[in-house]
Amino acid sequence: MLKIYITRDKNHMSQVAAEIAEVRIKTCQASKRECVLGLATGSSPTSLYKLLADAFNTGRIDAQRMRSFNLDEYVGLPGENAQQRALNCKSYGYFMIWKFFSLLQKKFIETSVPYGAMVEQDKLTSIKVLHPGNYQVRGTSGGKAVTFNALSAKYLRKIRKNILDAYQLKIAAAGGIDLQIIGVGGHGHVAFHESGIPFADSAMLLVELDEHTRQKAVNDGNFASLEECPKYAISMGAELVYQAKTVLLLASDEGNPVPVKAGPVAKSLLLDETCDVPISYGQTYIKNGGELIYVLDKAAAKDLLGKKNELMNKYKDKLEWNDLT
């Protein structure tokens, strides 16, 4: 099922998304002991997290019956050991404490972030330079996913088993993700599943970040310079993101002089599925019976407005359109 909500502005987007998330969590907690939440970082969900914290703190939903898994984490943050890197103020783990977990009066059962702090960036760059035959990547543009096979360097195979597969298995052991919250990047990417990375074998990814992605992080004020910005990240890929029972996608173009999300949002639903627009994998998700919810401010929905009939023809009885403007 595809549900689209068009909202007035970013604040309204966050309010609508928070109401949807609260209802889904309440329904989940009515049917089982623990509910599993998938979380994203970035500017899109921060107001949603504040509103969700209020729902937990006022007892409308129960924080002590929640587990969470984050989408992604950097590799290569400063620190002498994994613990220091995980607590670095630029890490996504730190971001989640700052923007969400610290607001909760009662804590989740457990919160998990991909184990990027356990990977040594220097070893990766060394393998790439000294053993290029044992270092292969997938992708056509932008950041690329490092591949893993019998010919990969031993350190890469260890990352696959102990970091990527271990995180995926931990999610499976928790029963899978009930509600996955995601944002969308300027090329339609989700987390660090960058444009051009194939969908096949994309559950968990080690991504070599391209200069554009790193420069954007610098421009956004996350890092002082390109040299300080990590060159790699660990990330869920589309294949795993869209295994959640419900995927809640937020997109806002409010304040952007040139819309950056409206185009990818429209392409992901109107055009054929393609790894050039990773969130278009949602089309397979819908066909497989998943519940995909887009909550968009009016600016991010610009290229969908006027396309309702086209969407109805494509998705038929699997589309619910809600214009709240």
Secondary structure in CASP SS format (residue, H / E / C, confidence):
PFRMAT SS
TARGET T0000
AUTHOR 0000-0000-0000
METHOD secondary structure of the structure
MODEL  1
M C 1.00
L E 1.00
K E 1.00
I E 1.00
Y E 1.00
I E 1.00
T E 1.00
R C 1.00
D C 1.00
K H 1.00
N H 1.00
H H 1.00
M H 1.00
S H 1.00
Q H 1.00
V H 1.00
A H 1.00
A H 1.00
E H 1.00
I H 1.00
A H 1.00
E H 1.00
V H 1.00
R H 1.00
I H 1.00
K H 1.00
T H 1.00
C H 1.00
Q H 1.00
A H 1.00
S H 1.00
K C 1.00
R C 1.00
E C 1.00
C E 1.00
V E 1.00
L E 1.00
G E 1.00
L E 1.00
A C 1.00
T C 1.00
G C 1.00
S C 1.00
S C 1.00
P C 1.00
T H 1.00
S H 1.00
L H 1.00
Y H 1.00
K H 1.00
L H 1.00
L H 1.00
A H 1.00
D H 1.00
A H 1.00
F H 1.00
N H 1.00
T C 1.00
G C 1.00
R C 1.00
I C 1.00
D C 1.00
A H 1.00
Q H 1.00
R H 1.00
M E 1.00
R E 1.00
S E 1.00
F E 1.00
N E 1.00
L C 1.00
D E 1.00
E E 1.00
Y E 1.00
V E 1.00
G C 1.00
L C 1.00
P C 1.00
G C 1.00
E C 1.00
N C 1.00
A H 1.00
Q H 1.00
Q H 1.00
R H 1.00
A H 1.00
L C 1.00
N C 1.00
C C 1.00
K C 1.00
S C 1.00
Y H 1.00
G H 1.00
Y H 1.00
F H 1.00
M H 1.00
I H 1.00
W H 1.00
K H 1.00
F C 1.00
F H 1.00
S H 1.00
L H 1.00
L C 1.00
Q C 1.00
K C 1.00
K C 1.00
F C 1.00
I C 1.00
E E 1.00
T E 1.00
S E 1.00
V C 1.00
P C 1.00
Y C 1.00
G H 1.00
A H 1.00
M H 1.00
V C 1.00
E C 1.00
Q H 1.00
D H 1.00
K H 1.00
L H 1.00
T H 1.00
S H 1.00
I H 1.00
K H 1.00
V H 1.00
L H 1.00
H C 1.00
P H 1.00
G H 1.00
N H 1.00
Y C 1.00
Q C 1.00
V E 1.00
R E 1.00
G C 1.00
T C 1.00
S C 1.00
G C 1.00
G C 1.00
K E 1.00
A E 1.00
V E 1.00
T C 1.00
F C 1.00
N C 1.00
A C 1.00
L C 1.00
S C 1.00
A C 1.00
K H 1.00
Y H 1.00
L H 1.00
R H 1.00
K H 1.00
I H 1.00
R H 1.00
K H 1.00
N H 1.00
I H 1.00
L H 1.00
D H 1.00
A H 1.00
Y H 1.00
Q H 1.00
L H 1.00
K H 1.00
I H 1.00
A H 1.00
A H 1.00
A C 1.00
G C 1.00
G C 1.00
I C 1.00
D C 1.00
L E 1.00
Q E 1.00
I E 1.00
I E 1.00
G C 1.00
V C 1.00
G C 1.00
G C 1.00
H C 1.00
G C 1.00
H C 1.00
V E 1.00
A C 1.00
F C 1.00
H E 1.00
E C 1.00
S C 1.00
G C 1.00
I C 1.00
P C 1.00
F C 1.00
A C 1.00
D C 1.00
S C 1.00
A C 1.00
M E 1.00
L E 1.00
L E 1.00
V E 1.00
E E 1.00
L C 1.00
D C 1.00
E H 1.00
H H 1.00
T H 1.00
R H 1.00
Q H 1.00
K H 1.00
A H 1.00
V H 1.00
N H 1.00
D C 1.00
G C 1.00
N C 1.00
F C 1.00
A C 1.00
S C 1.00
L C 1.00
E C 1.00
E C 1.00
C C 1.00
P C 1.00
K C 1.00
Y E 1.00
A E 1.00
I E 1.00
S E 1.00
M E 1.00
G C 1.00
A H 1.00
E H 1.00
L H 1.00
V H 1.00
Y C 1.00
Q C 1.00
A C 1.00
K C 1.00
T E 1.00
V E 1.00
L E 1.00
L E 1.00
L E 1.00
A E 1.00
S C 1.00
D C 1.00
E C 1.00
G C 1.00
N C 1.00
P C 1.00
V C 1.00
P C 1.00
V C 1.00
K C 1.00
A H 1.00
G H 1.00
P H 1.00
V H 1.00
A H 1.00
K H 1.00
S H 1.00
L H 1.00
L H 1.00
L C 1.00
D C 1.00
E C 1.00
T C 1.00
C C 1.00
D C 1.00
V C 1.00
P H 1.00
I H 1.00
S H 1.00
Y H 1.00
G H 1.00
Q H 1.00
T H 1.00
Y H 1.00
I H 1.00
K H 1.00
N C 1.00
G C 1.00
G C 1.00
E E 1.00
L E 1.00
I E 1.00
Y E 1.00
V E 1.00
L E 1.00
D E 1.00
K C 1.00
A C 1.00
A C 1.00
A C 1.00
K C 1.00
D C 1.00
L C 1.00
L C 1.00
G C 1.00
K C 1.00
K H 1.00
N H 1.00
E H 1.00
L H 1.00
M H 1.00
N H 1.00
K H 1.00
Y H 1.00
K H 1.00
D H 1.00
K H 1.00
L E 1.00
E E 1.00
W E 1.00
N E 1.00
D E 1.00
L C 1.00
T C 1.00
END
